[in-house]
Amino acid sequence: MTAAASRTHRVLAPISLAGVLLLLWHLTVRLSGSDLLPTPIDVAKGIGELARHGLLAKYIVASLFRVTWGFGLAVLVGVPLGLMLGWFRPVFSAVNPLIQILRPISPIAWIPLAILWFGVTDAAPIFLIFLASVFPITVSACAAVANIQPVYIRAARNFGLSRPQLFRRVIIPATLPQIITGLRIALGIAWLVVVAAEMIAVNSGLGYLIIDARNAGKRYDLVVAGMVLIGLIGLCLDLLVRRLERFDEVRWGYATT
């Protein structure tokens, strides 16, 4: 298969599958005669209605704003912390038990405390997104350092690199592929958490859209519209992070076909 044909297949295959699933969805609703589950056309009309009233962009921007801040803070804290824990074993031995205690606690369990501390403001979901993201990022960065091939370290020391040079020229490039993978996982979790938090802690965003549409007249077309938008935006966010894999500093760590 040529490169052009391969690219065409990568584009057409998911589009074709999506078209088949939409057709099956439409036929299932029509054949069942259900008035609760909307058809794809009803959902598209619901998205158009949100756009006409100026709510579509407002809700999307609100959710992305919270994810950007929460996830960004988690990256700023988690990556350096993970690298430090992976490199300095005494620090790892002291801090790792605390991380393993906090990490299994669902971010949703923090919602009452987040509302108590921050009120019904953007700070509450940002805090929850930070908690949900920082632990996967920290663990992936720490594991990336621990999994570095010892030959890299020995070769760098044989060349007389100082500790800062070793960290900058060997440790960071060697860990980037696994860190990027951790960022993809953490961003997916962050997007899940912002939707859950918006259902409870704020009055805007895609999560709020879903719960409000259900309560206000049982607008299930808008409920499904919110779900579709969440999925599409999640796909776009994942594709954006995956573009980081194209950089030469990262690409070496991934298998090529």
N, C-alpha and C positions, 0 to 999 in steps of 0.2 A: 504494500500500500504506500503510495506516494505521500509526501508531507502535506500537500494540498488536500488530498483525499482524506487523510487522517484528521486534519483540522475540520473539514466539512462534516465528517462523521461525528466528531466530538460535539459539534453544534447541533446537527440535525437529530441525533439520537435522543437527547433529553427533550428536545422540543416535540418530537413525534410521540414519545412516551407521555409527556404532559397532555398532548392533544387527545390521546386515547383515554387517559384517566378522566379528563374533563367530559368527554363524550359518555363514558360509563357513569360518571356522577350524574349527568343530566338525565340519562335514560333511567337510572335507578330511581331518581326522585319522581319522574313522570309516571313510571310504571307502578310505583308504590302508592301514588296518590296522596302522599303526605303533605300537609300544609306547614309543617314545622321546619323541615330541612329545605333551605333555599337551593335553587338551581344556580349553576355558574353565571347565568345571565342576571339573575336577581342579585348575586353578589357584586357583579360588575356595575349594576345600576346603583347599588348601595355605595360603592366606592365613588361613583360619579356624584352622588348626592352629597357625600362628605366633602368632595372637592368644591362643589358649587357653594356650599356654606362656609368655606374657608377653614374647615376643621381638619381636613386630611393632612395638609402641611403642618398645621399647628401640633397635632398629635404626634406625627412622625418626628418633627424637630424636638419636641419635648422628650421623647424617649431616647433619641440619639444624643441629646445634650447630657442626659443623666448617665448613659453608658459611657460616653466619652470621658467625662470627669471621673467616674468610679473606676473604669478600666485603666485610664491613664495614670491615676494615683497608684493603682495596684502594680502597674508595670514599673513605675518609679521606685516603689518600695520592694517589690518582690524579686526583681532581677538582681539588684545589688545584694539583697539579703541572701538570696539563694547562692550566688557566687561566693559570698563570704562564708556561708555555712559549708559549702562543698570544699573550700580551700583550707579553712582553719578547722581542723577536726575537734579541738577542745571546745570551740564555740558551738559546733554542731552538737556535741554531746550535751551541752547545757541547754540549748534552745530547742532542739528537735522534740523532746517530750511535750513541751508546751504546744508546739505546732500540731503534733499528732493528737492532742486533746481537743484543740479548737477546730481542726480541719473537718472532722466528721459532723460537727454541728451544722444543721441546715441553715442557710441564710434566712429562710422563712421564719425560723424560730427567733431570730433577732428582731423581727418586725415590731413587737410590742415595745422593746427597749429603744429601738430606733425612733419610734413615734414619741416616746417619753422624753428622749434626749433632744431630738431635733424638731418635734412637732410635725404637722402636716405640711412639710416644705420639701424642696428638692434635695435638701441635705440628707433626709432619711433614706430615699432610694439610692442615692450616691454612696452612702455608707454601706448599705446592703450589697451593692454591686462590688464595692471595694473588698468586702469580706469574702464574697463568693469568688473573686478573681485572684486575690493575692496569694492564697495557699497553693492552687495549682501552678501558678507562675513560680513561686518560691521552690516548690518541690521539684519541678522540672529543671530549673536552673541548678539546684543543688545536685540532682542526679546527673546532669550533664557534666559537671566538674568531676564528679566521682567516677564517671565512665571514660574519662580521657585516657587514651593509650599511654602507658608510662614511657614508651619510646619517645614520644613528643617532648615530655618533660626532660628526659635525660639528654636528648639532642640539644635542646635549648640551653641547658646548663653547661654542656660541653662547649657551646659557643660563647660562653661567658655572659649570658644575659642576666641583668639584675632582676630582682623580684618584680618591680613595677614593669619592666620590659617583658618579662616572662608572662605576666598577667595580661598585658595589652596585646602582645604579638602571638601568644600561643593559647592561653586559656580562653580568652573571649572568642577568637575565631573558631576554636575547636568546639565550643559549646553552643554557638549560634543556631545550628540546625535543630537541636533538641529544644532550645529555648523558643524558637519560632513555633514548633509543634505545641509546646505548652501554652503559648499565647493564643493559638487557634482554639484549643480546648477551653481556656479561660474565657475567651470572648464569647463562645457559645453559651457558657454558663452565665456570663454577665447578661446576655440578652434574654435568657430565660428568667433570671431573677428580676430584671427591671419590669417585665410584664407582670409578674406576681406582686411585686411591691406596688405597682401603680394601681392594682385592683383594691388596695387597702390603704396605702399611705399618702396618696396624692389624688388630685382631681383633674388630671390631664394625662396624655400619653395613650399609647395603644392598649395597654392593659386596662386603663380606665374606660376606654372606648368599649371594650368587650363587656365589662361588668355593667356599665351604664346602659348599653343597648339591650342587654338582657332584662334589666330592671324597668327600663322606660318603654313599656309597650311590647316587650318581648320581640325586639327587632332582630331576629336571628340572621337576617341577611347581613346586618351590620356586624353581628358577632362573628360570622364566618369571614366577612370582609376583613375584620381586624386580625383574625387568624392567618388569612392569606398574606396580608401585609407583613405580619411578623415573620412568616416563613421566607418571603421574598427578600426582605431586608436582611434577615439572618444569612441568606445565601450570598448577598452582595458583600456583607461584612467579611465572611469567610474568604471570598474571592480576593478581597483587598489584602487580607493578611497573607494569603498564599502568594501574592505578587512579591512579597519579601523573599520568597524562596528563589527568585530569579537572579538575585544579586550574587556576584561571584564569591563573596565572602560566606555565602550560605549554601549555594548550589552544590558545592563539592560534597556535602553531607547527604545528598539524596541520590538514589539510584536513577539512572537515565535509561530510557528505552530507545 
